[in-house]
Amino acid sequence: MSLNPPTARPILRALSVEALTTMLAEAGFEPYRAKQLFHWVFARGEEDPRAMSNLPKALQAWLAEQCEPSGLALVRAEGPEGGTRKVLFRLRDGRHVESVIMRDEGAGRTSLCLSSQVGCAMGCTFCLTGFGGFQRNLTPDEIIGQAIEIRRRLLAEGEAIHHLVFMGMGEPIHNLDHVLATLRLFPDPVGFGLSRRRITVSTAGVVPGIERLGREKLDVGLAVSLNATTDETRTALMPINKKWPLAVLLEALRQYPLEPRRRITLEYVLLHGVNDTAEDARRLVRLLRGLRCKVNLIMFNPSPHLPFEPVAEPVLDLFARTLAQADLTVTVRWSKGREVEAACGQLAAHYFEATHA
């Protein structure tokens, strides 16, 4: 008897066209069937081979026997129809993660915020996601499955997904192997068909992962959670700063390879009395000098579990004006989904799901 556990059956949502082609050819099926199969899985959101009507019955039966579904189940969606909605998923092991559908009515765009981990190990003091600690990485099929399940339902209502952001639960760079696998799956026109230029990966500032992402040359967007202009303040907010302080992080960003007309997005959550002074704004200008970037100012989403408060609008206006007068591109994110705890820093399904049982 082998002491090794049995090899898990492949999950279709984790396989590229090339991998499917190889798998089918080795089993004696026509390799061209791989694109048909890929289309069913990624474009139409179908996991049951017996429902794939243009595949031969023999192939349907073989796939049903050899492969297994992802086990990802959409539990519920919260929020107003047509507005920002938080979507809860149950994973194969019974844990939960959340995604967010974000609609920009003025621009007619819908973005999807994906999770990459159950929980988070970063320990940022202004974010609820890390409350229950880190539990595990999501697998590629669980990551892309969030997008597939939501997209299938939106398409049925005549709505498309225009952008994807890895800004949900977890630190994407800490699960970079699996995130990279999904980044290679999304653009295939036979399947999901979303340009990598419409995908953004966010990080708290894991410098080796940022460098590796740059070497991959995938041309996805990069967003970095900055949130402070001194090491003392940033370390208090984001413990990761002890390992990669501001000077190290900003140098890595200056070395990051960018395609023409691409810029790094720097996220800055404004916290009352912590990082919101006029001197913070001026110091941020000096820190970012020479860096191809834009600054996204974010209003903090208060929570009884967190010891911070949002800034007043005049403070926000002054901060933004100081950056703009220094020729920095500045946007202000007025958080959507706060009423259903779907805004930035509020995703915490693994910690709070028991209260919904």
N, C-alpha and C positions, 0 to 999 in steps of 0.2 A: 504493500500500500504506500502511495506517495505521501510524504509528509507535507507537501506543498498544498495550499488550498486550491480548489478548482478555479480555472481561469474564468473570469466573469464574461458573460456573453456581451458582444458589442452592442452599443446603443447607437441607433441610426443618427440621432441628432448630434453626435460627436464626430461624424465621419465626413470628410471632404469628398468631392467627386472622384478624386484620384484614389482615395482609400476605398471607396465603394467599387470603383472599377476593378481594382486589384482583388478585392474580396469576391466579387462575382465571377471574375475570370478564373480564379483558383477553384471555384466550385463548379465550373463548367457552364456558366451562363454567359449570354452575350454581353460583352463589356459595355455596349451602348445603352443597356438598360440602366446603367448607373446614373445617367443624367435624368432619366425619367423618375427614378427612385429619389434622387436628390431634390427634384422639383416637388414631389409629393411631400417630402419631409419639411423642407425649408420655405417653399413658396406657399404651400397649401396647408401646412401645419398638421399633416396627417402622420400618425405613428403606427397605425394598424395596417400591416401589409395587405391584409385581406380586403381593405377598402380601396386599394390602388388599382383601379379598374383596367388600366392599360398594361399592366404587368401580367405575364402568363401565370396561370393557376399554380404551376409547379414552383415558380419563383416566389409567389406569394406564400405558399406553404413552407418553403425552405426558409424564407426570411422570418416567418412567424416562429419557427422552431429555433433558428440560430441567433436571433436578435431579441432584445428585450426593450420595452418602453422605458423612457427616462424616469418615470415615477414622479414627475413634477405635476402637481395638481393645483389649479387655481381655486382658492377657497372662497374668496370674496373680494369685491371692490367697494371702496368707500369714497364718498364724495359726490358732488352733483354731476348729473349727466351733462356732458359737454364742457365740464370744467376740469380742474385738477383732481385726479383720482389716485388713491393709494390702493395697490393690488397686493393681496396676501397670497403667497404660494406655500404649499406644504411639500417638503422634499421626501425622497424615498425613505429616509430614516426617521420621519416624523417631525423633524425640525422645520422652522419657518423662516422665510425671508420676504422682503417687500420690494416692490417696484413702484414707480410713480409715473403716471401719464400726465404730462404737462402741456397745456394748450396755450398758444399765443394767438388769441383771437384776432388781434390787429394784423398780424403777419400771415394768418392762415396756416400756421405751422404747428405740428404736434411732435413733441420730443418725449423720449422714453428714458427714464433714469433706471439703470440696472444695478443690482447687487452682485458682488463678486465673492463674498464670504458670509458665513453665518457668524454674526458678531464682528468684533474688531479688536485688534491688539494694540492700537495706537494710543488709547487712553486720553484722547483730547478732552479737556475738561469742560468744553462747551457743547459736547455732542452726546446724545443719548445712546447712540448705537453701541458704544463700548461698555455700557453698564453691566451687561451679563458676561463680559469678557469675550475672548475669541473661542469659537467652537470648532469650526473647520472651514476649509476652502470649498467653494462650489466647483463642481466639475464642469467641463465645457458644455455638456448637454444641459446642465441646470442653468448655466448663464444664458446661453442662447435660447433656451427653452422659454425663459421669461418673455423675451422679445417675440418668439414665435406664437406663443399663446395669446398675448395681447394683440399682436398684429392681426391674427386670424379673426378675432372678435371685432377689431376696428374696421377691417376690410368688409366684413358683413354689414357694417353700418355706413359704408361708403367713405371711410376715413383712412388715411395713410399715415405711416410714421416717417417723419422727415429727418430727425436727428436722434442719435443715441448718445447717452452720456453714462460713463461708468462712475457715478457719483452716489450710488446707493449704499447699502450696508457693506462695510469692509474696506480694506486698503487694496485696490486693484494690483498695485505693484508687488504686494506680498503674495499674490496668486498669479504671477506674471505668466508662467507657462500656460495655464488654462485660459487666461485672458487673451494671450497671443493666439491661441488656437481658435478662439471665437472671432478675433479680429480678421483672421484669414478666411473664415466662413462667410461673414456678413456680405462682402462685396460681390460674390458670385452671382452673375445675372440670371442664372438658371434657378437660383434659390431666393434668398432675401433681397439681393440686388441693391444694397445700400452702399454708396460710395464711402470709402474710409475718410474722406474729407468731411463727412457729416457725422463722424464718430469722435468723441472726446474721452480721453482717459484722465482721470483725476488722481492726484496723489498728495499725501501729507508731506512728501519731501524725502522719499527713499532714494538717495542719490545713486547707488549702484543700479537700481532698477530703472531710474530715469536714463542713465547712460546706456543700459542694455536696450531699452525701448528705442532710443535714438539710433543705435546700430542696426536695428531691424528694418529701418527705413520704410515703415508702413504708411507714413504720411497721415497718421491720425492726429487729432488735436491733443495738446497736452495742457492740462490745468493743474496748478499747484496751489495748495492751501497755505497761504503765507501768514496772514493774521496778526503780524506784529512787526515792529521795526527795530527791536533790540533783542539780543539773545536772552536776556533776563525775562522779558515778558513772554517771548515765544516759548521758552522752555517751560514756563509756568502754565501756558495754555496747551502746549504740544510737546510732550516728553521726548519725541523723536528729535527735537532740536539739540538735545545733549549729544547725540551721535553725529548729526550733520547740521552744525550751526549755520546761521544765515550766510556767512561768507562762503562756506563750502557749497551750500545749496545754490546760491546765486551764481557762483562760478560754473557749476555744472549746467545751469540754465543758459549761461552765455555760450557754452561750448555745444549746446544741444543743436543738432542739425535741423534746420528749418527750410522747407521749400519756399520759393518766392511767394510773397504776399501772405505768408503764414506767420502767426505770432503766438507766443505762449500766453495763456490766460492765468493771471494771478488772482486768486480768490482771497478776499479780505473781509472777514466777518467783523463788523463794528460792535464793540462791547462798551457799554457806558462806563466811563471812568477807568478803562483798562488800556485801550489802544486807539482812542478816538480824539486825541488832542491835535491842535494845530501843528505842534512840533512833530507829532507822529506823521502827519501828512507831509510836512517838509522833509522829514528824514526818509520817508518812503520814496519821494522824488529823487533824493540823492542815491539811495540804494539801487534804484532801477535805471539809472543813467546808462545809456548805451545798450540796454537790453531790449530786444524786439518783443514787446509784450503789450498787453492791454490789462487793465485792472478792473475787476468785477467786485464792486462794493456790495456787501450782503447785509441786509438787516437781520439781526439776531432774532431767533424765534424763542421767546421765553418759555420756561418750563418750571414747574414747582420743584423738579428734581435737580435743577441747575442754579448756581449762585450768581447768575449774570442778568443784566437788563439791557434792552435795546437802547440805542441812542435816540435823542430827539431829532426831528427832521432838520432843524437849523444846523445841528452839528454835522449831520450827514451832508447837507448842502455845502457847508464850508469845506469839509474834507474833500468832496468831489471837485469843488471849484479850484482848490489848491492844486490838485493833480492835473486838472484840465489846463490851468494857466501855465503849467510846465510842459505842455504839449504831450502829455500822456493821454492815451485813449481810455476813457472811463465809462463804465456802464454801472447802473444801479439795479440790483435785483430786488424787486419787491416780492417777497416770498409768497408763493401760492401754495395752497393746501394746508395752511396752518391749522384750519379748523378740524382737519382729520389727521393731524400729526403726520403730514406727508411732506412738510417743508424741510429745508436743509437742517441736518442734525437731529431730526426727529424720528428717523426710522429705527425701530427697536423691537422688531417682531419677536425675536428670540427671547427677549426679556419680559415683554408684556403680554404675549399671546395667552398665557394662563388666565389673565383677567377677562378674556373674551370667551373662554370655554363655556 
